[in-house]
Amino acid sequence: MSMADRQHERRPNGRLQQRTGISLALKATALLAGVFLGLFLTATLLVDLRSATQLGAVLLAAFLILAVFFDLRVRRPLREMAARSRRRLGSEACDEARGRDEIQELNRMIDGLVTAFTAAEDRAEGDHVIREDLEHMRTINRQLMEIATLGKEIAAMLPYRETVERILSHGRRFLHADFAALLLLDAETATFSLEDAEGVTSQASSADCLACTEECPVRRSIAAGRHARIRGHACALIPHTMQHLLVLPVSVEDVGEMALTAASTDGERLALLSDDGLETLRSHLQTALTNAHKHDAVRRQIVTDHLTRLYNRRHFMRRANEEIARSLRYQEPLSILMIDIDHFKEFNDTYGHATGDRVLQTVARTLLKALRTSDICARYGGEEFGVLLPSTPGESARFVAERVCRTLSETRHTDLGLPADVNVTISLGVATCPSDATDLESLLDLVDKALYRAKADGRNQVAVHKSAVVGQVRN
């Protein structure tokens, strides 16, 4: 139901209530007058005329007082309320008119003008120029409407990775581009990295060419902070057949300088887009990427262990269930590592809990350096860590585990406050889905048993489920 319909329904009801209130006030006043008149006539019959006159004067005074009271407290407030209601209803009607979608209204006006000029039989010499201007205005207006819709689609509070994918897919479709990529500038090295790409050669794209020269038009566009249409630029980022390139630079809070690049073979759509429309699109991109980065930052605080900056156990368990389901669906192996720091209690008891915390952080950093970005590493609890290795069979997982184990045992961690002859070692267990088990509870039980076997056999080694110790690292 529209606002006008709701106002139409409210208006009769409000007026009826106001008329009813005023009517009741008048009836009450008349009733009082009748009561006082009755009392006066009764007094006239029962007592002498002089006494009745005195009583009548008293009753008349009392009536006047009550009448004034009703006028001030009942009738006038009701009238003021009615006046305010009429003014409010009028104001709402004005607000509704002002609240109409201005872009839609402008589009209708332009359509009407174009139709009028086209239908006119006797056109002056300059009418065709005016008609072309109106057509151009209509095109720009439609572009702005499309950009507004695109902005709503990409500006939702989504995880950063999903937002990037949505920007590339929706942006490429809106721009009619054959290829689109999102670039991130590293302020320290002044080099670009490819956040993601979509198009015919997205898998082979590289942003290395953008580091070649400061005269690169993509670099100049980002440095100027303004969009650029480029034609005929040879770049390894895009196929040589796509001669038309659009660069939309954006500055994302707490991330840095980024740019959406889109390329096409004909460039017709890129040429039709207005400068104002492209600047509006830039603003939408910046808002979407900033919101997505903030979303991920908040999410990381929820799922991250504050000491090691790894994921916490709750997130590990949730992701483990997701990766097991993915492993079974696509028949790809998933390996799980369970890691325990050897003799960790002695670090705390001998060197203090602050040193123990630094040991935990060192192990966490070593794990992150040894793992892929697609791997999930978490602090499972206390001095235990869990690692998910998607698309990794058991034998490959064993090599990863042995490399981490060897790296820690061969490093002297004097910066942790430990003596030179004391090092940090870990024990690791490995189990794989679906070859060992197909549900999380069974996999965790098997990997725990492998870990306990590694610790029982002397620590500082790797044990794989259903096998003897296959890797051992000695001090």
N, C-alpha and C positions, 0 to 999 in steps of 0.2 A: 504494500500500500504506500502510495506516495505521500509526501509531506502535505501537499494540497488536500488530498483526501482526508488525512488525519485532521487537518485544520477544519475541513468542512464538517467533520463529525463532531469536533470539539466545540465549534462555534455555537450551534443551537443549544447544546447541553449547557454550556457556560451561561448563555443568556437566560435560559430557562431557570437556572439556579439563582441568577441575580434577580429576575422578576419575582420568583417565589419568595426570596428573602425580603424584598421591599414590601411585597403584599402582606407577608406575615407581620412586619413592623407596623404597617398601617392598621391592620386588623387589631393588633394588640393595643394600639393607641385608641381606636374606637371603642374597644371593650372597656378600657379604663374609663373613658368618658361616660360610657353607659353606666358603669358601676357607681361612679361619683354622682351622676344624675339621679340614679335610683336611691342612693343614700340620702340625697338632699330632699327628695319628695317624701321619703319615709319619715325623715325628721320633721318635715312640715306638718304631717298628719299627727305625729305623736306629741310634739311640744308646741309652744306658742310661736308666733311669727318672729318675734325678736330673737329668740334662741335659735330658731331655724335659720334666720339670716346669718347669725354668727357662725353657726355650724357650716352653712353653705360657703361662707368666705374661707373658712379653714379648708374645706374640701376643694374649693376652687384653687387655692394656693398649692395644696398638695398635688392636684391634677397638673397644674402648670409646671411644677417642679419635675414630676414624672414625665411630662411631655417633652420638656427640654432634655431630660436625661436620655429618653429614647431617641430623640433627634440627633444628639451628639454621639451616642454609643452604638446606635443600630442603623438608623436610616442613612446618615452621612457616610459612615464607613462602607456601607453597601454600595452607595452611589460611586464613591472613589474607586472601589474594587471593580465596578463595572467599567469605569473610564479606563483604568489601567489595563483591564482585559482587552478592551477594544484597541488600545494603543499597541499592546503586545502582539495581538493577532495581526495587526497591520504591519508591524515590524517583521514578524516571521514571514509574512508573504513577500516582503522586500528582500529578506535574506535568502529566501528560496530562489527568487529571480536572479539575485547576484551569484548564487551558488551553482548555477548551470555551468556545464563544461564549456569553457571559453573556446577551446580549440574546436570542438564540434560546431559551436555556433559560428565561428569564423569560417569554417569549412563550408557550412550551408550558405553563408553570405557570399563567399567567393563563387560557389557553384551557381548561385542565382545571378550574379553579375555576368559570369561567363555565358550562361544561357541567354541572358538578355541581349548581350552584344552579338551573340551568334545568330539569334533569331531576327534581329533588326534587318529590314530590307534595305533601307537607305542609310548606309554607313558613310561617315565622313572619311577623309583620306587617312586620318591618324587612328581610326578605330582599331585596325588590326594590331597596332603597336600596344594599345591598351589591353586588347584581348590577350596578346602574348604575355604581357606583364601579369595579368590575372592568372593565366595558366601557370606561370612560374610560381606565383604566390601559392596556388593550390598544390603544386608539387612539393614546395617547401613545407607547407602545412601538413601534408600527408607524411612526409619524412619525419617531421617532429612527432606526429602521432605514433608512427612505427617505433621511433627511438624511445618514446615514453613507455610503450609496451615492452620493448626490449629491456629497458631499465628495470621495470618491475620484475621481469623474469630472472635477471642476473643479480639483483640487489638483495635477494633473500639471504637471511643469516644461515649460510651453509658452510660446511667444512671447506677449507682452502682448496684442496684438491678438486672437490666437486665443483666449486665455483670456477676454477680455471677451465675445467672441461666444459662447463656450461657457457662460459664466455666465448670459448673457441667455436663451439658448435653453433650457438645462436648468432654470434658475431659474423661467422663465415657465411651463414645463410642470409643474414640481413645485408651484408656487403656484396653478395653474389660472388664471393671470392673462391678461387680454386684451392687456395692454401692459406692457412692462418697459423701464427705462432705467437707465443707470449715469451718475451725476453726479460731477463733480470740482470741489471748492471751491478757488478761487484765494485763498490766504491774504492776499496783498497788496491785492487789489481787493475782496475779500469777495464776489465774484461766482461764479456757477456756469457751468461749461461742460459740454456733453453729450458724454460719451465715445462712447456708442453707444446705440441704442434698437432695440427689436424689438416689432412689433405693428401694429395696423391703421393707425396714423398716425405711424409712426416716421420717415418721410421729412420730415414737416412739423413735427416736435417742436422746441421751443425751451425752453432753460432760463432765458431772460431774465426770466420772471415771478418767479423765485425771488430776484431782486435787489430786488424792490419793497419789502419790509417785513421787519423783524426778527421780526415776529409770525407769519411764515409757519410752519406746523406742520412742514414739511420742515426748515426751518432750525433750529427748536427741537429736533427729534429729533437732528440732527447735532451741535448744540451740547451736548446732554445725553449723547451717545454711547450711546443706547439706542433700540431699535426702537420704532416707533409705528404704531398702526392709526388711520387717519384716515377719517372719513366725511363726505361732502358738501363737501369742499374744492374750490373753484373754482380751477383752475390751467390756464394755457395749455400746460403740459407734457403734459396728458392730455385726452382728449375729455370733454366735459361729461356724457356718458351714463355714464361710469365713476365712480361715486360712492364706491367703496371703494378706499382707497389704503393700501399698506404701505410703510414706509420702514425700510431696514436700513442704518444708518450704519456705516462701517468706516474705521479709520485705517491707511493703508498707509505703511510705512516708506519714507522718501526720496521720497514722492509727495505725501502730504497727506491731507486728509479727503475721503472719497468716500461715496456712498450708492447702494444699489440700491433703486429705487422700482418697485413693481408695482401695477397698477390692474386692477380687474375691475368688471363690472356688477352682480353679485349679492353678492359678498363672502362667500359661504358657506364656501369653503375657507379664506380668511384668518381667519375667526372660529373655525374648528376647530383651527387650529394653536396649540400650547401656547407659552407664553412661553419655557420652557426650550428647546423645539425651535428657536424663532426665534433665540435667543441662540447655540445651537450652529451654526445655519446662518450667522450672522454671523461666527463664528470660522472656519468653512471658507472663507467669502468672503475674509476678511482674509489667510488663509494663501495662498490661490490667487493673489490679486493681488500680494502681496508677493513670492512666488516668481517670478511672471511678470516683475515689474519687475527683479528681480535677474538673471533669465535674459537679459533684453534688455540689461542693463548689461554683463554678461560678453560677450554676443555683439557689442555695439558696440565693446568693446575689441579684439575679434578682427578686425572688418571695418572699423575706423576708422583713418584716418591721424592719427597723434598730434599733428602740427603744426597742421593746418587743421581737424581734427575733422570732416572730410568722410569719405565712404566711401573705402576704398582701391581700388586697381586690380582686385584679385582679386574683390572683391564686385561691382564695376561690371561685370566681364565675365560673372559668373554671372547677375546681374539682367538684363543685356542679352539674353542667350540666352532667359531666361524671358519677357521682354517681347516679343521677336520672335515667339516661339511664340504668345503671346497675341494679338499683332497679326494673325498669319496665321489663327488660329482664328476670331476674331471680325470679321475684316476691318476693323480699326480702325488708323489710321495711327500710327506710332511714329517720332518724329524724334530724331536724335542730334546734339548739339552737341559740337564739339571746340574747346577754347579754349587759347590760348597767350599768356602775358604778353610784351608787346613789350619787347625789349632787356633782358631780365631779367638777363643776365650782367653788364651794366653797373651795375645796382643793387648786385650783390654786390661787384664789383671796385672801385666808386667809394665806396660808403657802408658796405660791410661786410656780412657774412652775416647779422648780426642784423637789419639793415634789410631785407635780402632776405626773411627769414622773416616780418617784419611785413607786407611787401607781399603775400606769399602768403596770409596770414591775412585781409588786407583784401579781396582778390579773392574768397576763399571766403565771407566774410560777405555781400558784395554779391550773390553768386550765390544764396545761401540766401534773402535778402530778396526777390529777384526771382522765385523759383520757387514752385510749389505744393508742398504737403506730399506729393502723390503723385509728384512728380518725383524722380529719383535723381541726385544730384550727387556726383562723386568726384574725388579728386586722381589723375589718370591716371599721372603721373610727372613729377618735376622741377617745371617751371613750367607743365605742361599739366593741364587739367581736362576731364573728360568729363561730359556731362549727358544723361540719358534723359528724353524728354518723351512719356509715354504719351498716346494719344488726341489727338495733336497733328499736324496736317498741316504740310507744309513751309513754307507761307506764314505760318502762325501761329508756327512756330518761328523764322522770320526776324525777326518783330516782337519776340519775347522776346529774341533775341540782340542786336538793335539797341538795345533798352532797357538791357540790361546794359552794352553797349559805351559808350553815351552817358553813363550814370550814372558810370562810372569816369572817363571822360575829362574830365567837367565838374567833378569834385571835386578840390580841392587837399588833398593828404594831408600837411600839415605835421606832424601828430602822429606820422608814421612816421620823422621825422628827415630828411625830404627838403626841399630848398630850395623856396621858394614858387612858382618858375617851372617846377618839375618835377612832372609828374603821371604817373599809372599808366594805361596803355592796354593793350588786348587785341585780338587778332585771333581771329575765329571762323569755323568751317566748319560747314555744315549738310547732312545727308542724311536721307532718309526711307524707311521701310519701310511698305508693300511697293512703292511706286512706283519707288524707285531700286534697291533690292536686297532680297533675302529671306533673306539669311544674314549673320551677324555679321561674318565676315571681309571680305566684299564691302562691307558698309556702312562699316566702319572705314576701308577703303581709299579709298572715295569721299569720306568726310568729311575724311580727311587731305589729299586732293588739293585739296578746297575750301579748307581752312585754309592750305595752302601758297600757293594763289593769292591769298588775302587778304593774306598777308604779302608776297608778291612785288609786289603792287600798291600797297604803301605802308603796310601795317599799319593798326591802329585802324579796322577795318572788318569787315563780315560778307560771306561768300561762300557761296552755295548751290550745290549740285552741279548741273552741266549749265547753269549760268547765268553771265552776267557778274556782276561785283560789283553787288549790288542795293542795298546800303546802305553808306554811308560817313559817318564822323564825323570832323570835322577839329578840331584844337585851337583 
